[in-house]
Amino acid sequence: MAERLALLVDDDSHFASFLNASLSPYGFSVEAIEDGAVALEQVEARNPELLFIAVELPDKAGYALCNKAKKGPARQIPVVLATSSVPSADLDKHKKLRVHADEYMDKRSVTPEELLARIGALIDLGPRADDGQELAVDADDLDVEEVELSVDDSELDVEEFDFDDLEED
């Protein structure tokens, strides 16, 4: 499976680990970048499927970076604004702007299930890599010993078989 990319503009290593653990079963790698300008360059160069931006970048620059991303390189990419300190009322105000994020989440309370539900509403996550997908092995590659089985049905006479002799467990 080709690796999918989610970029995170944040210096929060715990949130980066949380995203990676939640999204890696769907083939994603999460790359954290602290510098917003570098992150926007990476969006153009690498075309990630998701862009997460921390509101708390120095001086709450995450809002401005989101605006710049949605007007430019991330115009067609879902952008998620994440926070660990901004009240939900501030995020609600941002949602009303003409240019805004596609999703908002509070890093303090989001669960893996909630994260996946919200991301799944933005993009097709596809099946989990561990949910019964076919193995990438051809049957010809397996070393299986062939055994011939035969049944001698000359001794079987179903009409004469006494089913009452069978014991139930």
Steps between C-alpha positions, in 0.01 A plus 500: 500500500637841409557713805259788550616828651357729765697814587483646850611858564563480872776436753279278719669159484218336699239611246725389215527155662124491553436582133754247384355221718146581384572542130781251433259201480352680198837527326587853618828636618481822698778749452529780754644832384537791740551778245181609320678629188689173461174310550329693219795424271462130589127516422583620149784255450350186654121541472396347834145373552460693826649809660479549877589845635539591867325824587768565763786556260684807632243773569213279379642516148316177422194701400702704248678189371164328449376801303814504286484123443131498400555788255807335351665159507239327716199629307399140413637333815303468824647721772442422866565766762600342831534667836599421854415840648254698289138497625241346272325840472809637320499205261128557437577860398768378260254254341281795397775664295490473123833315498513244781621153585312191390501360854588612852610286790601542860815299562415477872190289449495340154491121504639274226143403404391864478811592300435220251132591468582864430779418256281235337242773430769696313678226304463132426714328761452164332532171686735452791812315397425234761132445410518184294663646194646251259859408557747610237606139434420289199391141557789392275744651749381276782687175560215257559542126487234334291329202660264277313193398694272219401192346653410139452124519481459126434473439873245776560137399477286784621181297477633242746653758737333511840480866597368405845847377587639855486555652842424865564763701682 
